[in-house]
């Protein structure tokens, strides 16, 4: 069967998405787990060791605290409490830290620093998998052993108020609860008031054992306006007053019960300098952990500096404090200052229970556990502990007993530290089988792309896929049977769980069929290449065209970017690669325009519009560059190409020569707007200056000017109705930002009461949908009336205009210049470079791809999850809706690539009346999007034990997967829009 190159590319990318999904599922595995599943009853604890006999202490120790209150303040950074902000805005908490009965720590959170994995770490003591950053959007029930489950099994009455993520992780565990939506980031007042309103009644009652409060307001303020916003101080003061209320209430209850209570103040993760989180910067992983209790004695003048611990240490500490078993999967160690004031026998008992639990987990996950230094330390400590218990029961109170007890303590603490470190570094077992299958699928698609490229370009954008050939069918069945046998062998012999083995046989068989089909297609393409080899050699004798500097730059730049992904520094600073490439491209285009104008036809690159003069051998010289023009065929010229002076038409020569330099200046200005990456993210930039509260007037003026420029650049291709809708929509964008207090109208005061801007944002959505509907209607009309190119061109531009309006609404005001400059560069490149120089469709496609990637970073994005602006997903929403919020967040993140792809589609459709240009562009776009993904999958597989695999390479893998998914969607739109000659006939 014959497929158009666009349909073929869209199908291949869709298959590649499946392969990447399988690979990601295997690459982000489950962390180390205990083989013993969580039982519903309280487990019998290990007895106390004793030399030569059995101890009479076989039960768990009694709880250390009568009541436990956990106050989790989302995105609470350590310097918000221990720094200058804490002194200024949290005086009561600061007093407790410096002089009160408390122990303070800086708890390190492992990436990904998002809420759901951090809650799992706090309650299970385990290190969650990196893929939990995706599950964070829809938290599943937590099946691992945890403190909450152990507390319920022990009969503890637990109450929860706050982030509803807890209710999804621990359903039916709380006797009383009230959840709040965590993803509606525009609300930072009601979301906390809904928690605090329960406090007075609950604190007066005594019918509970554990109270958990999760406040979200601070995190939401960070997402909206960053850590330096004045709102941060107000929220910290509010939290301080709440902590004072809880602490004083607990103290009054202790006077009645004479039993100590514990107040835990902590954060789930920190907050980056941009107000987001998810990565591994110091600001994101450093959280305060404060344990406050009258049981902690503190002498006057006792200065305690916060010690650095792991966030996973809290689970073991809470379990000991509540008198319940430590979660089986916990890799944390007990915070020793909590039990430091207890009798020596209790201290040793607590430490023994913790080290015994860690040693069991080590045995179940590391085959050579006996050689582990921590296990050896544990065994020695256990023997010494047995000797100490024997002496203690003999009522020997000599100095020998004290010295031996101190030695056992040190031995246990050393074993805890070593065991915890060993288990934390052994965080996961990769699903190699799923990774291998996913890699095979992706590489098969890439090979098929590369083999098909010359045939697609040579044969008028069509490809033969021999799916019905008898030989093909026989080969397919043979390959399928072999792969099925391998699958059965792996699944029946594998000791660890494999994702593909857990799938139903029908689904796993579908994957095997897919691999077999792709392999057969590759073999078919190779055979066809051998058969056609003689003909190609004969055609190669025809004189071919040379490569221009732009051709070489596009090819070498694409290959160089792909190779750079193997270095962690280049991944962290990938924006520098794209900035360099687009700047170099501008210089190359400047050289080409000068040579075309001043030198003339003799030196003009031979890559223009003459289809008749191009041979198939010319196309085979380059797999990325299409030598067939998208322009309307013109009379054959005597020269090999059109000179600039002939092609420019009404364009002044100086505008054409100056246009690459104008684009270069625009790119340089955009680099100064947002500092991104790792090395330079902390440096001051224009966006930080604009977003500060002192420069709201300047931000308002810049936003208004950007919106005016956007309207002037977009309205030229719209119908009158769409022009009016666009103008009103852009006005609504400014009204929305003014309503939420980010920008100001000239007559508006700075102290105006702000709102959520729901009405204003929905006002803009109406015009966005209206413009998109009008464009889609025109596009469908042009598909029916195949010769109506003008209607199709207008329809595509109106769709592009609707996307621009949506982008203007979702981007933050300081990023509106990015959108304006993007449209300006598109206009300049179209009028003064691509049309006069008659670049072919493949070159234009690669240039659009490069600029789309550069603008992804111009708006402040990076390969760091923390730079994702999730507030874009809640513009105009008054409640959390998963599908719209996800779509808006993704679109707001990938505005650059999407808008440049939509401009590419409009440009080629308006210029190409000979059909295949848009189809070939789709093929080239899919190819240059697939090469980095396939290469990166191979690289991360080989680097899976690299030091920065979780902090650098893993987030980039998620970005690449999402970018490929967007590429698949764009290719589908390309294919649906394309009008082939068969359709027009």
N, C-alpha and C positions, 0 to 999 in steps of 0.2 A: 504494500500500500504506500501511497505517496502522501507526505505531510509537508505543509508549508513550514519554513524554518522557524517562524514565530510559534506555531502550535507545537513543533518538535521541542523548541527551547523551553516553552512553558511546561510541557510534560516532564522534561528532564529535571527541571528545577523542582517541580512538585515531588518527584521521586527522591531527589537529593534531600529535600526537607525531611522525608521519612527516615532516610539514612542518618542524618544529623540527629534527629530525635532519638533514634535507637542508640547512637553513640553517646549522647548526653546522658541517657538513662543508665548506661553502663559506667560512664566516667564519674558521675556523681553518685557514689555508692552509699550504702548504709554504714554508719560508723561501727566501731567495735561494740558488740552486744554480748550479754550473758546468754549462755545456751539454755538456762533455766527461765522459762517464761514466767511472767508475773502471776502469782497465785492470788486468790481472793481472800485468803486467810493470812494471819500474821505468822511469819516464818519463825521457827524455833532458832534462837541465836546460838552461836558457837559458845561452848563453855570457856571459862577462864582457864588459861594454861596453868598447870601445876606439876612440878617435878615429882615423879614417883607415885603420883596418886591423881585422883580426879577432884576438881574443885567443887565446892558447894555453891558456887555462884554461876548458875546456868541460865538465869533469866536476864532480860534486858535491864539496864539500869533505869531507875525512875527518871521521869522528865525533869529537866533542869528548870523549866519555866512553866508557870501556871497558864499563862495566856501568851500568845504570839501575835503581834500585829506587823504585817509586811506592807510598807508603803513604797510602791514602785512608781517612780516618776519617770515617765518615758523621756528618753533623750537627755537625761541628767548627766552632764559632763562633770568630771571631777573638779575642774577649776570653778564651776558654778557654786560649789560648796566649800572647797578648801582654798579658793583663790580670793581675789579682791571682791568679786561679785557676792561671794558668800558672806564676807564681812559686812558688806553694805546692805544686802537685801535679805540675808538669813541670819540675823543676829542670835536668835535663840538656838538654832542648830549649831552655829559656830561656838557658842558658849558650851554646849554639850560636848562638842568635839574637843575643845581645848581644856575644859575644866570639869566636865560632868563625868558621870559613871558610864563610860562608853569606850568602845574600841573602834578605831577608824581604819579603813583600808582603801586602797585604790585597786579595784577589781578589774582585771583585764578581760575584755570580751573578745572571743575569737570571731573572725569574719565567717559568714556574712553578718554584719551588724544591723540586722533587722529584727523586728519584735518577736515573731513566733519562734525562731531558732534560739533567741536569747532566753525566752521563757522556758523552753525545753532545757536549756543548759542550767538555769537556776533551779529547776525543780527535779531534774533527773541527774544532774551532775555529769552528764555526758557531753561530748562535743558533737553538735548536730552537723549533718551533711550540708555542703554548700548549696545543694539543690533546694534546700529549705527556703532559699530566697524567693523561689517561685511558689512554693507551697504557702508562703506567708500570705498570699492573696486569698487563699481559701483553706484555712487550717484544718487538717483532718484530726480525728480523735487520736490522742496520744496513747499508744499501746505499751510503751516502755514503762518499766518500773519507775516510780517517782514518789516524791514526798507526799503529794496530795493523795495518791492512792493508798499509801501506807498509813497516812493519817486517818482516812476514812475506815480502813480495815481495823484500826485500833480504837474506833469509836469516837474519834475527834469530831466535834461539831464545827464546821468551817463555813464562813460567810465570805462572799466576794462581791465587790462593786467595782466597776470599771470596764476596761477593754474587753469586748466580747470574745476576743481570741481565747481567753481562759476558758470560757464556757464551751467553746468548740473542742479545745484540747482535753478538758476534764468535765464532760457532761455527767450530770446526776451525782456530782461529788459534793456540791455545796447545799447546805440546808436552806440557805437564803442567798439570793443573788439579784443583781441588776446590771445588765451589760450595756455598754455604749459602743457606738460604731467607731472603729479606729481609723478608717480610711477617709472620713470626711474632714479633710485637713483645714477647710475654711473656718471651722468652728473650734475655738479655743476657750470659750467661756462656758457654754451650756454643758459641754462634754465633761468638764470638771465639776460644775455645780450639781450634775446628776449623781456624782459620787459623794460629794460633801453633804448633800441634803440628808443622807442616811446616818451620818456620824453621831449626832446627838442622841438619837434613840438607841443605837447599837451600843455606844459606850456606857450608857446607863444600865444596860442589861448585863447579866452575868451568865447567860445560857449559851455561850460559845467558847471555843478554845483557840480558834485561829481566825483572824480577820485579815483579808487581803484587799488592798486598795490599789488600783492601777490608774494613775492620772495621765491623761494624754495631751493636755493643753500646751505644755512646754514644747513637746515634739511638733505640734501643729504650728506653733508660732515660728519655730525654726524653719519649717518648710515654707512658710509664707514670707518671712522677712529676715531670716538668718539669726545667728547667735548674738549679734551686736544691736539688735532691735531694742528700743525702749520697752517693748512689751515683755521682754525676757525678765527685766527687773521686777515688774509688777507681778508676773507669775511666780517668781521665786519668793517674793514677799508673801504671796497667798499660800504657797506651800509651807513656808516657815510657820505661819499662824496655824495651819492645820496640824503640823507636827507638834506644836506647843499644846494644842488642845488635846491631842491623843496622849501625849506624854504625861501631862498633868492628870488626865483622867485615869491612866494606868497607875500612877503613883497613889492616887486616892483609893483605888481598889485594893492596892497592895497593903494599905494600912488596915483594911478590913480582913483580908484573907491571910496576911503574913506570908504570902508566897510571891516570889519575884516574877515579873513579866518581862517580855523581850519585845522591843520595838526595833524593827529592821528598816532602814532607809537605804534605798538602792536605785540604780538606774539600769535599764535593760541594755542600753548602748549609749554612746555619746552623740556628738553633733559636730559635723564638719564646719569649716569656716564659711561654707555656703549655706549652711542650715540643714543639710541633708545627712544621710547616713547609709551604710551598707558596705563600706570598704574597710580598709585596715589602717587608716591614718591614726596618729596618736590621739587626736581629739575624738575620734569615733570609737576607739576601743577602751579608753580610760573612763571608768565610771566609779562614783563613790559608793562605798559600802560601809554603813555605820550601824553598829550594834549597840543599843542603849538598854541598860538594865541596872536596877539597883543591886543586882548580884555582883556587878563588877566593881570591886573596891578600887578607889583611887585616892592616893595620899595627896595632900596639898603640895604643890610644886612639881607634881609628876607630869612631865611634858611627854606626850606621846605623838610621834609623827606617824602619819598614815603609812602603813606597810603595803607593799605590792603583793597581791595574791591573784589567784585565778577565779573567774566568776563561777566556775564549776565547784569551787570549795564550799559554796553556800549550802548546797544540797546535803552534804554530809553533816555540816554544822547544824542545820535545822532538824535533821533526823535525830541527832543526839539530843538536841534541846527539847524536842517533843517526846523523846523516849520511844521512837519507832525505828525499825531496821533501816539501815542506809540503802538507798536504791542500788540494785544489783549492777546497773550499767554505769554507775558514777565513777569518774576518774579523778574526782577532787579529793582533797585531803582536809581533815578537820582543822578549823582555825583554832590553834592551841590556846590563844589568850582567853577564849570563852570558858575553858575548863581549868585554867591555870590556878584558880582559887579553890578547886575541889581537893578532897583528900587524895593522897598519892595512889591508893588502890583504884579509885574511880578514874583518875587520869589514865592509868595504865590500861584499865578495862576499855575505856573509850578508844584509846589509840590502837589497842589490839583488834577491836571490832572493825575499825577503819582499814588497817593494814591487811587483815584477813580478807575483807571484801575485795580489796584491790588485787591481792595475790590470786584469788580465785578467778577474777576477770582476766588477769595476765595469763593464767594457765589455759584458759579457754580460747585465747586469741593469738598467743605466741607459742609455736611449737617448742622452741628452745628456751622456755621460761626458766628452767633450772639454772641457766647460765646468766640470767639477768642479775645485775648487781643489787637491785632493789629486792628481789626475791631472796637472795642470800642474806641481805641485811635483816629481812623479816624473820627468817628462820633463826638467825642468831638472837634477835630481839625476843622471839617467842621462847627460846630456851632460857634466856636470862630472866624473862618474866616469870617462867615457871619456878625458877629458883627463888625469885623474890617472893612469890606468893607462899611458897613453902616456909620461908623464914618468917613471913608476916603471920601466918597461921600458928606458928610456934611461939608467937608473941615475943619475937626478938626485936627489940626496939633500939638496937645498938646503932652506932654510926655506920656499921657495915651495911645495914638495911637501907639507910638513907643514901649512902653512896651508890649502892647497887641500883636503887630505884632511879636515881638521877641518870645513871648510865643507861638503864633500859629506856628511859624517856628519850634520851638523845638518839639511841639506836632506832627507836620507833619513828621519831621525827625524820631521821635520815632516810629510813625505808619508805616512809610516806612520800617524801619529796621525790625520791628516785622512781618509785612505782608510778606515781602520778605523771611524771615526765615521760616515762616509757609508754604508758597507755595513751597519753595525749598525742604523742608523735605517731603512734600506731592507730591513727584515727579511722582508717578505712581499708577495706579490701575492694579492689577494683573488680568490676564484672568484665573480665577480659573477653569473654565470648561475645557479649553484646557489643563491646567496643569494636571487636574485630569485624563482626557482621556489619555494623554501621559504617565502619571505614571502607569495607569492600564495596558497599552500595555507593558511597560517595565517590570513591575512586573510579568505579565503573562508569558512573555518569560523566565524570570529568574526561575520562579517556574517550567515551563516545562523543562528547562535545568536540574534543580536539581532532578526532578522526573525521568527524562530519563537517568540520568547518570548511575545508577547501571544496568539498562536493556541494555544500549548501550554497556557497558564494558563486561557484562556477555554473551551477545548473538552475539559475534563475530562482533561487531561494526555495528549492524543493528538494526533498530527500526521499529515497526509496528505503522503506523498512519492510524487509521480507518476512512478515509475521506468518504468512500462510504457506511458506515453502515446505515441502515434505522433508527435505534434508534438515531444514531448520527445526522442524517439529521433532525429528528423531534425536537430534543433538540436544534439544531442550529437555526431552524426557530423560536422557542419560544424565545430564548435569543435575536435573532435579532429584533423581534417585540418589546420586552420590551425596548431594548436599543434605538430603533427608537422613541418610545413613549417618553422616557426620553429626547432625543435630541430635539424633537419638543416642549416639555414642556419648556425646558431651553431656547431655542431660541425665543420662543414667549413671555416669561415672563421676560427675562433679560433686565434690563435697560441699562447696559453697553454693549459695542460691544464685541462679542466673535469671535475669529478667525474661529473656526469650524462652527459657524453659518453663517459666511460670505462666506463659501465655497459653490460651487454648490451642489445640493442635491446628485448628482451622486458621487462626491468625499466624501461628508460626509457619504453617505451610504456605501462606500467602507471601511471607517474607522470602522463603526459599524460592518460590515461583518468580518473585521480583528479581532476585539475584541471578537466577537462571536465564531469564529473559534478557537482562542487561548483558550478560556474558555472551549469549548467542548473538545479540546485536553487535557487540564489539567484534566477534569473530567474522560476522558477515561483512562489517565495514572493512576489516583487514583484507578479506578475500577480494572484495570489490576493488580495493586499492591496488592489489597485485594484478588483477585482471586489467585494470585501466592503466597500469604502469607504462606499457609500451606506447600507448597513445599520448600519455603525458610527456614522455621523453621526446616524442616527435614534435609535440607542440612547444616544448621548451626551446627548440631551435629558433623560435620566433623572438625577435629582440624584445626584451621586457623593460619595463620601466624601473628606474632606480628608486631608492628610498629617500624621502625628504628628511630634513632634520626633525620635523614634527612627528613623522612616522616613527623614527627611531626613538624619539623621546617618549612617545606614548607606550611603545612596546617595552623599552628598557625601564621606564618608570614603573609600569605595572609589575614587571618581573621583580624589580628591586624592592618594591613595597612588600610583595609576597615573601621574599627572602628575609626581609627585616623582621618578620613576625617571630622568628626563632630566638630573638634576644629580648630579655625582659625589659631592658631599658627602652628599646624601640617600641615595645608594646605600651609601656607607660607613657611615652612621649610620642605616640603615633601622630598626633596633630602636627608635630614638627615635620614629619615626612610629607604629609599632604600639603602643608604650607610651602615647603620647598618645591614640591612637584608643580603646583599651580603657578608659583612665581616663575619657575623655569619655563613653564609652558608659555607664559606671557612674553618672556624674552624671546623664545623661539618664534612665536607668532609675529613679534615685532620685526625680527630678522626676515621672516618670510614676506611680510608686507613691504618692507624696504626693498628687498631684492625684486619682488614682482613689479614694483613701481619704477625703480631706477634702472634695473638691468633689462627687464623685458622678457619676451617669450623664450629666448634661447636657454635661459637658466631656470625656467619655470618648472617646478616639480610636475611629474607626469601622473597626476592622480585625479584628473578632472572628470568631466561629464561624458566623455566620448565612449559609449558602450561598444560601438562598432570597432574602435581601434584597440580595444583591450583583448588580450588572449587569456585563455584559461591558465597558462603558465604564469602570467602576471599575478593572478590571484593566489596561486599556490605559493608565491614568494612570501606571502604574509597571511597568517591565519587570523589576525585581528583586524586587518584593514580591508575594507570593502572597496573594490576598484570600480564598482558600478555606481553611477551618479543617481541621486534622487531627484535631480532637476528635470524639468520638461525638456525632451530632446530638442536640440537646436540644429541648424544646418552645420555640416561638417566644416571645420575651419582648416586652413592650411597649416597652422601651427599645431603643437601638441596640447596646448592649453590656452586659456584666455588670460591675457595680461590683466593686471589690476586696473589699468586705465580703461580697458574695454569693459571689465566686469562691474566696475563700481557704479555705473549709471549716473544717477543724480548725486551720489556721495562725493563730497569734496575730498581731494586727495589727502589733505592734511588731517581730516577727521579719521580716515582709515589708518594713517600712519600713527596717529596719537592714541587710538583706541586701546591697543595692548598696554600702553603705559597708564592709561586711565584705570584699566582693570587692575593693574599692579598696585596702583595707589590705593584703590578701594580695599584690596586684600590686606595691604599693610595697615590701614586704619582699623579694619576689623580685628586684626591680631591684637591691637591695643585695648579692645573692648573687654574681652574675657580672657583671663589667664587660666589655663587648664593644664591637665597632666598632673604629674607628681612634683617635679622639681620646681616648677614655677607657679604652682597653684596658690601659694601663700603670698606672692608678690602683689603689690597694689596695682589695680587696673581701673579703667574708666567705669566699669560696672559697679565696683565697690564705692567709688566716689558718687555715682549717680543715685545709688540705692540708700545712701545714708540719709537720715532724717533732715540734715541741714541743707540738702540740695534737692528738695522735692520740687521746687520751682523750675530748676534747670532740667530735671527729669521730665516734668510735664511739658516743657517747651520742646524738648527733643522728641518725645513721643508724638506730640501733635504734628511736628514737622515731618516725622517719618510716615505718619498716616497720610498726610497730604501727598508726599512723594509716591507712596504706594498707590494711591488713587490715580494720580496722573499717569503712572506707568502701566496700570492695569486696564483703565477704562477705555483705552483706544481701540481695543478689539471687541468690546462688548456691545450688545444691543442697547437701545435707550432705556428699556425697562431694567436691564441688568446694571446699567450705569447708576441709575437712581438707587437700586437696591444696594449696590456696592458702597455708594456714598453714605447712605443711612446706616449701613452695617459698620463701616469704619467709625462713624460718629458714635455708634453704640459701643464700640470697643473702648473708646476714650471714656464714655460715661460709666462703663463697667469698672474700669480701673479707678475712676474718681469715686465711685460708690464704695469701693473697698478701701479707700484711703491711700492709694499708692501715688496717684497724680492729683492735680488740682486744676479746676477751672480758674480763669483770671479773677472772677468775682467770688471765689470760694475761699473761706478761711481754713487755716490748717487744723483747727481744733474741732472741725465738723465731726459729728457722730457718724461712724462708718457702719456699713451693713455688709451682707454677704454678696450683694450685687446679683441676686438670682434673676430678678426681672430684667435687668439690663442685659445680662448674658443670654437669656432666652430670646430677647429681642433680636440679638445678633444671630442666634441660631436660626431664626425664622428666615432671615435674608440669606444665610448660607445655604439652607435647604432649597430656598426659592431659586437661587442662581444655579445650584447644581441640578435642580429639576429642569430648568430651562435649557441648560447645556446638554443634558442627557436626552431631552426631547429632540433637540436639533440633531444630535448625533444619530439617534434612531431613525429620524426622518432621512438623513443622508444615507444611511444603510439601505433604506428601502429604495430611494431614488439615487442609484449608485453614481450618477454623473454630477450630482450636486455637491461639488467640492467646497464651494463657499459656505454652504450651510454646515458641513462637517467641520470646517475650520473654525467657524464662529462657535459651534457647539463645544469643541475641544478647548477653545480659549475661555469660554464661560465656565467650564468645569475647572480649569486652571485658576480662574478668578475666584470661584467659590472656595477652593482649597487655600488660596492666599488669604481670603477673609477669615477662614477658620484658623489659620496659622496666626494671624494678627490678634485674634481673640485669645489664643492659648499661650502665646509667648509673653514673657514678662516685659513690662514697658522698656526696660533698658536694652532688650534684645530686638525691639522693633527696627532699629537701624540695620540689623543683620538682614531682616526681611527686605527692607528697602534697597540695600546694596545688592542683594541677590537679584532682585528684579532689574535693577539698573545694569548690572553686569550681563544679564540675559539679553537685555535690549541692545546694549553696545555690541556684544558678540554677534548677535543675529544680524544687525544692520551693517556693521562695518568690518566684520571678519569672515563669518561663515558664508554669507551671500557673495561678497565681492571676490573672495579667494576660492569659492566653489569647493570647499572641503567635502569629501564624500561622507556617506552616512555612517560608516564605521568610525572614522575619525571624530565626527561630531558626537557619536554615542559615547566614546571613551572620554572625550572632554566633558560632557555632561556628567558622567560618572565621577570624574575627578573633582569637579566643582561641587557636586552633591556631597561627596565625602568631606571636602574642606569646610563646607558650610555646616556640616554636622558638628565640627569642632569649633567653628566660629561662634556658635551660639552657646558655648561653654560646656559642651559635652566632653566626655573622655571615656576611656575604657574602665572607668571606676563607677561602680554601681551608685555611689553616693551622689553623682552629678545628675541622676535622673530626677527631673522635676515632676513629682507625683501630684503637685497641686494643680497641674494642667488637667488632670483627670477628673476634677471636681468643679470645674468652671460651669456655673449654671445649674448645678445639682444641689438639692436640699437634703438628699439622703444618698447612701452608698448603693449604686447600681453597678454590679461587677462588669457587665459587658460594655456599657458606655464609658465607664471610668477607665477600663483597660484600653479601649480604642483611642480615647482622647490622650491618654498618657503616652501611648506608643506613637501616635501622630505628632504630638508635641515634641517628642524626643527626636524623631526622624523627619522633621520638617524639611531639612535641607535636601536629602536624597529624594524624597517624594516630590517636592516642587520642581527640582531639576529634571526628574523623570517625566513629569507631566508636561513641562516645557519642551522636552525632547519630542514627545509624542505630537504635540501641536506643531512644532517647527517642521518636522519631517512630513507630516500630513499636509501642511499648507504648501510645502515646496515640491512634494513628490506627486506627480500625476502618473508615473509609470509603475506604481504599485509596490514592488518588492522592497523599497527602502525601509519602510516601517517594520516589515517582517525581518529584514536583516538586522536592523537596529535592535530588535527584541532579542535576536540570537546573540549579538555581540554583548548586549547588556547582561544577559544570562551567563555568558561565558566568563566575562571579567568579574562577575559576582561569585561564580562558582570556584574559580581558581584559588582565591584566598582561603575559602572555607575548607576545601579539600586539603590544601597544604597545611593549614593550621591544625586540622584534626590529626594529621600525621605527626606534627611537631609536638602537640601536647601529649600525645601517646608516648613519644620518646622522652618527654620531659616530665612525666607524671610524678617522679620522685624529686623534682627540682625544689629548691628551698622556697621559691616564690610561686609554686603551682597554685595555691589557693588564693593568694593575695593579688597576683598579677594575671596569670594565664587563664584561670577559671572564669573570672568576670568577662574577659575578652571572648572566651568561648561562648558564653551566653549572648553577648552582643553579636557575635558572628552568626549564631543560630537565628536570632531575631531578624538580623539584616537579610539573611537568606530567605526567611519567611516573607518579608516585605518585598524582596526581589521576585519571589514566586507570584505574589499578588500583582505586582506591576507588570510582569510578563503576561499574566492572564488578561490584564486590561489592554496591553499592547495587542495581543492576539485578537481580542474581541473587537478592537477598533480598526484593525487593519482591513483594508479592502483589496483583495487580490484581483487579479485579472479575471479569474473564473467567476467571482461574484459580480463584477461589473458586466460581464457578458450576460 
